[in-house]
Amino acid sequence: MSIKNVKPTKNSGFNQGYYKPNNPSKYAGPTPIIYRSSWERKFMMWCDKNEKISIWSSEPVEIPYWSRQDSTKRKYYPDFYFKAIQPDETTKEYLVEIKPKQQIQKPEPPKVNSKKALKSYKFLAEQYVKNMDKYNAAKEFCFQRNWNFIVLTEDTIINGLY
């Protein structure tokens, strides 16, 4: 199933919805443009308004990857693609994932072995392994196309892009 068939929901716990660009000629992806978090919405606004971004897309590609957790071939849909005009007028292409920082760092075992702490640690460890599998596949995908793969976190989004 295409990621575009997964519609925004009010029950997710995240700010989700549809984005209408101010510069629709810069958007090159499938529509509707769905944001699945406030961070994604903020990134969309940045791409839309930034004059150094010549083209952008949301959930642009499907990348197969091997999941170590369940030994299964899965599909990964990175959040964004964009092409940026560099100071020397060349362009660089990027595939972008937006994730909470705690899901891309190897978690530390809990200091207290409470049920809640162990459950949180297990969740973060599983997210970390899953994300590393996805990101390794994305890096290879980008390498083959001379693109760059980047993961943005709340620090990047809150403190400013570029």
Legacy VTK file of the C-alpha trace (Angstrom):
# vtk DataFile Version 3.0
C-alpha trace
ASCII
DATASET POLYDATA
POINTS 162 float
0.000 0.000 0.000
1.278 3.463 -0.882
2.068 5.775 2.022
-0.229 8.330 0.358
-3.160 6.027 1.203
-2.446 6.606 4.913
-4.544 9.704 5.575
-4.054 12.159 8.451
-5.913 11.325 11.633
-6.881 13.257 14.728
-6.204 10.198 16.931
-2.466 9.872 16.261
-1.297 12.210 19.007
0.508 14.302 16.376
-0.506 17.441 14.494
-1.484 16.071 11.078
-3.159 17.546 8.050
-2.842 18.703 4.458
-0.401 21.359 3.303
-1.210 23.800 0.509
1.995 25.378 -0.835
2.297 29.099 -1.531
4.642 28.238 -4.423
2.994 25.188 -6.021
5.380 25.274 -8.993
8.214 24.237 -6.624
6.339 21.146 -5.438
7.019 18.079 -7.575
5.483 15.245 -5.618
2.222 13.420 -5.430
-0.762 15.156 -3.914
-2.342 15.636 -1.513
0.620 16.887 0.489
0.251 15.323 3.929
2.151 16.361 7.032
2.277 13.814 9.828
3.714 16.090 12.538
4.143 19.779 13.274
7.858 19.351 12.499
7.027 18.052 9.025
4.672 20.989 8.491
7.392 23.413 9.534
9.843 21.750 7.121
7.279 21.999 4.289
6.895 25.707 4.973
10.687 26.114 4.915
10.987 24.334 1.541
8.052 26.276 0.118
9.378 29.703 1.160
13.140 29.197 0.769
14.379 30.725 -2.489
17.396 28.365 -2.455
15.073 25.349 -2.745
14.244 24.871 -6.424
12.067 21.784 -6.028
10.736 19.650 -3.201
8.498 16.680 -2.591
6.831 14.908 0.313
7.138 11.128 0.771
8.739 10.937 -2.683
10.137 7.417 -2.917
9.724 3.873 -1.681
12.955 2.198 -0.580
13.023 -1.536 0.159
15.054 -2.529 3.212
15.781 -5.625 5.275
14.433 -5.544 8.830
16.740 -7.230 11.335
13.947 -7.263 13.908
11.707 -9.688 12.070
13.944 -10.835 9.182
11.523 -9.416 6.632
11.829 -7.255 3.553
9.989 -3.991 4.250
9.413 -0.622 2.595
10.642 2.744 3.817
9.123 6.056 2.736
11.473 8.941 3.592
9.685 12.157 4.500
11.067 14.569 1.900
13.205 15.216 -1.138
14.554 18.627 -2.100
17.012 20.195 -4.511
18.993 23.133 -3.140
20.832 25.782 -5.119
24.360 26.148 -3.745
26.336 29.423 -3.489
28.259 28.486 -6.651
24.891 27.985 -8.472
25.261 24.194 -8.640
22.576 22.086 -7.015
22.589 19.386 -4.356
19.800 16.874 -3.874
18.676 15.609 -0.492
16.475 12.879 0.881
15.249 13.857 4.335
13.840 12.035 7.339
12.414 13.916 10.305
12.559 11.996 13.583
12.655 12.638 17.312
16.272 12.686 18.463
15.686 9.926 21.002
14.705 7.529 18.178
17.995 7.938 16.303
20.349 7.623 19.264
21.275 4.291 20.770
19.309 4.234 24.039
20.989 3.860 27.396
19.717 1.032 29.618
17.495 2.368 32.403
19.062 3.113 35.765
15.939 1.805 37.512
14.459 -1.468 36.309
10.845 -0.466 36.734
8.247 -1.874 34.362
7.706 1.560 32.798
11.444 2.239 32.368
12.047 -1.185 30.784
9.074 -0.759 28.449
10.373 2.657 27.337
13.886 1.271 26.837
12.554 -1.653 24.776
10.523 0.719 22.573
13.475 3.062 21.995
15.843 0.165 21.278
13.412 -1.270 18.707
12.941 2.150 17.087
16.689 2.659 16.953
17.330 -0.688 15.213
14.429 -0.175 12.786
15.578 3.337 11.928
19.203 2.276 11.412
18.017 -0.433 8.971
15.958 2.156 7.075
18.722 4.742 7.071
21.341 2.310 5.783
19.053 1.487 2.851
18.388 5.200 2.265
22.111 6.012 2.294
22.742 3.357 -0.355
19.766 4.613 -2.398
21.166 8.163 -2.246
24.736 7.071 -2.965
23.577 5.465 -6.223
21.983 8.784 -7.275
24.631 11.175 -5.934
22.114 12.526 -3.416
22.593 13.257 0.277
20.603 11.578 3.042
19.985 13.621 6.178
17.991 13.077 9.346
16.576 16.174 10.981
15.486 16.218 14.629
13.610 18.628 16.832
16.925 20.410 17.454
17.314 21.174 13.751
13.680 22.129 13.258
13.418 24.300 16.379
16.860 25.939 16.062
16.572 26.653 12.363
17.228 24.935 9.094
20.377 25.763 7.124
LINES 1 163
162 0 1 2 3 4 5 6 7 8 9 10 11 12 13 14 15 16 17 18 19 20 21 22 23 24 25 26 27 28 29 30 31 32 33 34 35 36 37 38 39 40 41 42 43 44 45 46 47 48 49 50 51 52 53 54 55 56 57 58 59 60 61 62 63 64 65 66 67 68 69 70 71 72 73 74 75 76 77 78 79 80 81 82 83 84 85 86 87 88 89 90 91 92 93 94 95 96 97 98 99 100 101 102 103 104 105 106 107 108 109 110 111 112 113 114 115 116 117 118 119 120 121 122 123 124 125 126 127 128 129 130 131 132 133 134 135 136 137 138 139 140 141 142 143 144 145 146 147 148 149 150 151 152 153 154 155 156 157 158 159 160 161
